[in-house]
Amino acid sequence: MKLTDTFVKRKQGNGNVQKHSDGGGLFLYITPTGKKSWRLAYRFAGKQKLLVIGPYPAISLKEARERRDAAKKLLVDNIDPSAAKQAAKVAAANAARDSFETVAREWVERNAAKWSDAYRLNIIDRLERDIFGTLGKRPIKTITAPELLAVLRKIEERGAVETAHRGLSDCGRIFRYAIVTGRAERDVAADLRGALTRPQETHFATMTDPKDIGKILRDIDEYNGLVSVRYVLKLIPYFFVRSSELAKAEWAEFDLDKAEWRIPAERMKMRRIHIVPIARQPMEILRELHTFSGQGQYLFPGKGKLSPSVDGKSLIWALRRKMGYSKDVMSIHGFRAMASTYLNEQGYNRDWIERQLAHSERDSIRAAYNYAEYLPERRKMMQDYADYLTALKEQQ
């Protein structure tokens, strides 16, 4: 007699193993404690065998019958249902191991040591937000160029053209990693070169007019907001560093006797030690700052455990809302461009400037060892520039 949904639902454990047949080898198996599952008894190659179909109620009576019928069809074709189930399980595990998301996260982990935390998190954020949702579970070798393009087009459609290009670049590197690890045969991202909308070239707003530079330096001196923010703004014109590198600076990185700041590799974008010679003017500011935060870890302490050091948003708020400089007039990053423009115009050696700006070095092996290159020349250049800024600030 065939089983019914009501019978299967109401049947409880009785301290013994129970088997209730539904016909065709399918039966409901109940453990002594009452756990239920579907099983199929069958013969293959002259041997009695058993296939565990799955648990109830995750698999209903109707679905259990469908799976029984599917197994019977395999037997007609001389295929062992148990072997087929195991092969499918292995294939699913391999697909998960070779999925785009798995390969991508492995690639990130492999490269994390040479990236800054911020750079790594930006890549992960782009992948999680825009790529994984559509392509993450797919075996990477099955993804086609049109499928990847469709995902990138959606990013473009929301106006994030630059993000779409960065996503394409990330995917290209992931596909190439998959190739060398034997999980893909080609880089389909390479087929999309020229397929995306060209991003408009943008530049960080900066100042080059001496009068404007003098004015913003005087405005910084008069800024009376958060102490940490005020000192970041005072120092950033002199150091040529990125705002995140300065905002997270720690006193342990500074040798005030040598007038030198050594930023550790893990905090630099290119994951290499960077030396910043400290000119006389910023040294005076640092000694003044030391009386405020010198007993702590950070030069510019934040508002607690969640923000141990001042953040970039606070700097932008101060520049925009407190000091009145709009984004098309001046940016925090613009202080780097300001220094680069002036020093190049004055004929300083380009290698000195590029080294001080910590721009990427094409020869990565050479770059790992040349963080002290041109240090005496850079020290003089930094002092010359500090003197230039002082002269502008004193001009009314």
C-alpha positions, 0 to 999 in steps of 0.5 A: 500500500502506497504512503500518504502525506498524512501518514508520513507527517504523523508517523513518530519514532517508537524506539525502534528502526522503522521502514515503511514501503511506498513501492518500487524500492522506495521506503521511509526510514525512521530512526529510533529517535524519530528522524525520517529520510527516504531510501531506495533499495535496488539491484545493480550488477547482481548486487543488492544496493541502497541509495539514500535519497535525502531527509524528510521534510526537506524532500517531500513524498512527491519529490522522493517518488520523482527521484526514485523514478529518475534512479530507475531510468539510470538503471535502465541505462546501466548506470548505478544511481549511487555512483551517479550521486557521488559523481554529482557530489564531487562535481558540485564540490569541484564547481564550488572550488573553481567558482569565480568567487572562490578563485577571486578570494584566493587571488586577493589572499595571495596578493594581500601581503603586497597591498595596503589594507585600503587597496585590498578592501576596495577590491573586495568591496567592488567584487562583493557589490558588483560581481559576486552576486551574478557570477560568484557561484559560476565555475570560472571557466564557464563564464563568457565575455558577453556575460562579464560585459553584461555585469559591467554594463550594469555598473556603467548604467548607474554612472560609475564608469570608472568603477566599471573599468576597475572591475574589468581590470580586477576580473582580468587579473583574476582570470589570469590567476585562474589560468596559471592555477589550472582552473580556466583556459583563457582570460575573457576579460581581455576580449572586452578591451575597448567595450566599455565607455571611456571614463572622463579624465578627472584631476584632483583640484589643486592650486598653483597661484602663489597668492591662492597657496598663501591664502589657504596656508593662512586659513589653515593656521586660523582653523579652530576646529578639531585639534587632530584635523587642524594638525593634519591640515597644517602638516600635509602641505609639507609631506607630499603623502596621501591623506590616509598615510598621514591621518593614520601616522603613529609616533613610533614611525618618527625619529624627531632627532633625525628629522625623519618619518619612516612609513612602514610598507603595510601602510603604503599603497605600493607596500614599500617602506617610504621615507619622508625627510622632515623640514624645519617648519613641519618639525616645529609643528610636530614638536608642538603636536607632541605635547598634545598626543605624544603619549598616545599611539597616533599623532592625530587621535580620533574619537574612540575605539571605532575611530582610533585616528582621524578619518578622511571625511573629517578632513574633507568636512573641514576643507569644504564646510569650515574653510569654504573651499569647494571640490573644484577649487581645492582637494586634500589630494591637491596638496601633493599635486601642488608640490609636484607642479611647483618642483617640476616647474623649478627644474628639480630632478624628476626622480627625486620628486617621484621618489618623494611622492612614492609613485610606483616603480616599474622595476618592482625588485629595484623599488623594494630596496630604493626607499632611501634613494636620493635621500640627501637630495630629497631632504634639501628639496623638501626644505626648499619647498617648505621655505617656499610655502613659508614665504607665500604664507607671510605675503599678505 
